[in-house]
Amino acid sequence: MILSLVSGLASGLSLIVAIGAQNAFVLRQGVQRSHVVLVVAVCALSDLVLIVLGVAGVGVLIERAPAVLEVVRWAGAAFLLAYGAMAALRAIRGTQASLPGAGRNGTWAAALGTCLALTWLNPHVYLDTVLLLGSLAGTHGPDGRWWFAAGAGLGSIVWFAALGAGARFLAPVFARPGSWRVLDGGIALVMVTLAVMLVA
């Protein structure tokens, strides 16, 4: 039981702790202190749902229906390109509204929509959580696989909560508009790179 839980925690963290579209968005929202709890909750809950689906065996169905992943791949690439273009535009303009304390940027609905799109239109999420974690969980037996899933889910919750809450300590750095230009430029680069990788 403990071995499966720890194995799931380590596997989940090893896959999620990486620079990606979702993490970049959570970081930006955290630095802005804008709808952080909502964004963290959506990311963590989405991961939990996908992990449970993978452990339950949905990954096998997805492997047998490659057309589904193909549609998600192109839709995800288009969304990442659009989001990357918006980040690049913010970097070029040096938008002052992004500064901490300058007011909340966007509505909760916009944050929710962006977060859901960055999560559910990302084929890597399905490959990592549904297929890979689902396969790894299967090696722990009928009972152990659910402890593995619990560990992976715990890893997701801990990571997103730490990223969202910890980002606020970077606020002094982002008191300068130039820092936001660098962050947005980095986000744009990550988004476009991921989009190209998806379709290449």
N, C-alpha and C positions, 0 to 999 in steps of 0.2 A: 504493500500500500504506500508506504513512505517513499520507496524507491521509484514507484510509478509517478507519484506526485512531484518529486524533485526532478525526475527526468522530464516530465511535462513542462515544469517551470523553466528549466534550462533550455529546452528545445524552443519553447515559445519566445523567450527573451532573445535567443540567438537569431531568430528570424525577424523579430519586430524592431530590435534596436539597430536601425540602419537609416541612412538618409533617404527618405522617400517622400512622395507627395503628401501622404497622410501626416507623417511626422513634421514636415515643414509647415503644414497648415496649423497643426496643434501648437507648434512653437510660436508662430506669428500671432495667433490668437492669445496665447499665454503672455507674450510680451506686451500686447495691447491691453491685456486684462479685459478682453471682450468675449462674452459668452463662453468662458473657459469651462465651466461645469457642464454645460450642454454639449460642447464639442468633445470633451473627455468621455462623458457618458455615452455618447453616440458611438465613438470609436471603440470603446471597451465592450459595449453591448453587441456591436456588430461583430467583433472578433469572437465573442462568446457564442453567438448564433452560428457563425461559420465553423468554429471548432466543433461544436456539437453535431452539426451536419456532417462534417468530415468523419468524426468518430462513429456516427450512426451509419456510415456507408454511402453517403451521397456522392463522395468522391469517385466511387466506381462508376456511378451513372454519368457523371460529367466526363470521365475518361472515354465513355462510349458514345458521347454526343459532342464531338469536337466543334460542331457548328455553333454551339452555344458560346463556347469560349472565344470563337472567332468573332462573333458579333460584339461580345464584351470587349475584346481586344481593340477593335477599330473605334468603338464608341469611347473607350477609355483614352485612346490616343488623341482623339479629337478634343475631348474635354481637357486633357493635360496641356495640349497646345494652346487652347483658349485661355486657360488659367495662367500658363506661362507667359502669354502675351500680355495679360493684364498686369502681372508682376513686373514684367520688363517696362511697361508703360509707367508704373508707379516709380520704378527705379530711375527712369529718365526724368520724370517730372519732379521727383523728390517731394511727394505729397505730404504736406504738413499735418493733415488730419490723422496720419498714422502715429503721431507722437503720443506716448503715454500721457494720460491726463487731458488730452484734447477732446475727449468725448468718445463714446462708443461708435465704432465704425460698422455700419450696416445693422440690419435688424437680426433678430434671433432666427427668423425664417431663412434669411440669406445664409447665415452661418450654418444652419442645419442642412440646407440644400447643398451647399458646397461640400460639407463634411460627408454627407451621404454619397455624393457623386464621387469624391476622391476615394471613398472606401469601396463602394459596390461596383464602380466602373473600372476597377483596377484588377486585371486578370492575375497579377502576382498575388493578390490577396487570396484568390481561389486556389492557386497552385500551392501557396505556403500553408494556409490554414486548413483548407478542405482536403487537398490531396496529400501533401507531405505530412502534416500533423496527424491526419486521419490514418495514414499508412503506419506511421510510427506508433500511434496509439494501439493499433491492431497487434503489435508485437508484445503487448503487455497482458494479453488474454482478455476474456470476456468481462471480468470485474476490474482488472487493473487498467484497462483502457479508459474507463471513466475517471479514475484517479489521475491518469495522465492528462486527460482533458481538463480536469479541475486545476492542475498545476499550470497548464498552458494558459488557461483563462485567468488565473491569478497573476501570471506574468504580464499579461496584457493590461490588466487593471492597474497594476503597480507602475508599469512603464508610462502609460498615458497620464496617470495622475501625477507622477513625478515630473514628466515633461511639461504638462500644463501649469502646475503650481510652481515648478522651479524656474520657469521662464521669466517670472516676475522679477527675479533677482538680477536679470539682465537689463531691467528698466533704465538704470543710470547710464548704461552704455548707449541705449537707444534714445537718450535725451537729445542727441545730436541728429539732425536730419540726414547727415551723411551716412550714419550707421544703418538707417532704414534703407537707404539706397543700396548699400552693400547686401543687406539681408534680402531685399526684394530681387536684386540682381542674382543672388545665389539661388533663390527659389525659382526664378525664371529658368536658370540654367538646368536645375534639377528636373523641372517639369518637362522642358523640351527634350532633354536627354532621355528621360523615361519614355516619352512619347515616341521618339525615334527608335528606341530599343524595342518597343512593343510591336512596331510595324516592320522593323528590319529583319 
